[in-house]
Amino acid sequence: MFFGIEKLLVGGLLGAIIGAFVAIVAIALIFFISEYRRQKAYKDKVLSRLDTADMLLQENMPIDALAIYTDILKDVSQEKDPETYSLIKNSEGRCHYNLSFRKNKSENILKAIECYEESIRFINPQKFPENYALTNYNLGNTYMKLSEFYETEKSLNKAVNAFRESLKIYMLDKHPANYAVMQNNLCNAYITLAGFKDTGENLIKAVSACEDALKVYTVDRYPVNYAAVQTNLGSAYMGLAEFHNKEDCLSNAISAYKSSLGVYTVDKYPAEFAKAHKNIGNACKSLSELQRKEDNLINAVAAYNEALRVYSMGNLPYDYAETMKYLGDAYKAFAQVGNEYENLLKSVQSYSDALRVYTINEHPLEFSSIQQSVGDAYAMLFNAKGEEENLVNEINAYLEALKIKTIKDYPNDYASIQHNLGSAYRSLAKFRDEADNLKKAEQAYTEALKVYTFEDFPLDHRAVALELEKMRQTVS
């Protein structure tokens, strides 16, 4: 009997335990279901609001989108939901970047960078590789923008690092389109960085980045991208010509610019068409100093005239003036090859057209530089024809240049102009007012010698001193 009671007690206890366990499981299940529903509701709510904010950002309404993103972040935990947190910080960065084009440029650019860097802190590259690559791409672009006005070299280096991080994900075989974008961005960064340090090295890197981008951007599949990269490649080679294999680099630059013209026609892309021809003109003019002088100068003149199909005084006056200045330089160089008088007249006319835009009040430095070139052209005209009028025009141009090229601000140019003025006055003395013009020649030579000292410029000092001495001996 006792055994039966014990059996009943054990059975009852076991049943109680089982019942309790079932109850606990049921309660836990209810809790987890409830928590799951709560979390799902939270996720759905967040995702719904994110969709709204994303739509506003897409519609170029960054202020409204930013307000939603900021509000959502109040309920998002960095630790519990790093993925969502990172995603929102990236979107906030995009808002600030877009806002920088409207107001408070520096403030919004800096805020965008802060957001992108915060986003990257919470991205696992192995788990979310594309988010990691995209955010670094955004960060790189923003540092490029920052480099325009703040800590240029430092910002460019950070842009390069960000683009390189993206390329760890955007590889050629897996993401060819994004790979090409990154390589082109790297090219732009390296070209700009070359202006601050390691010029040759950075330009070599720029060339390499362009060549990598062109593995994807073919003229058939991506014609506009192809042309843009060819333009960058041409610019990189132009810069590199100052450091490595000048002749080869200039030839490569011309080839790249010409490749871009397979896409940049004057009808569809007039601005790009004109810029490419202007660049070709500059490259051909530089190449003429190394080989086939006449042929390359003919090509330079032809290229500048093609650019002038787009650039006009009424349409794009500054591009017009710059191209006219280059055309004047080309004609002046061409005069050394053939048709001297005719080409020098064309040179003077081109410079005169440029001076219609480059006035002394609005563009003093360009004005004075072109006036100096005009003086040089008239000096060559005098040597070719020996006319008094050319000497007078030469002197007038040099005097105009000296209104800006003072001994204090531009000592080397000042001395060069004064030297040339002395020679012009000496020649003019043979036509009229001998004593007065010889006195002016002596004054000009004396001014040149204030810069051309024996210690600093022994060769120039000797040349000017000898001319001055010869003149004095002739007078005496």
ABEGO torsion letter per residue (X at the ends): XAAAAAAAAAAAAAAAAAAAAAAAAAAAAAAAAAAAAAAAAAAAAAAAAAAAAAAAAAAGBAAAAAAAAAAAAAABBAAABAAAAAAAAAAAAAAAAAAAAABGAAAAAAAAAAAAAAAAAABBAAABAAAAAAAAAAAAAAAAAAAAABGAAAAAAAAAAAAAAAAAABBAAABAAAAAAAAAAAAAAAAAAAAABGAAAAAAAAAAAAAAAAAABBAAABAAAAAAAAAAAAAAAAAAAAABGAAAAAAAAAAAAAAAAAABBAAABAAAAAAAAAAAAAAAAAAAAABGAAAAAAAAAAAAAAAAAABBAAABAAAAAAAAAAAAAAAAAAAAABGAAAAAAAAAAAAAAAAAABBAAABAAAAAAAAAAAAAAAAAAAAAAGBAAAAAAAAAAAAAAAAABBAAABAAAAAAAAAAAAAAAAAAAAABGAAAAAAAAAAAAAAAAAABBAAABAAAAAAAAAAAAAAAAAAX
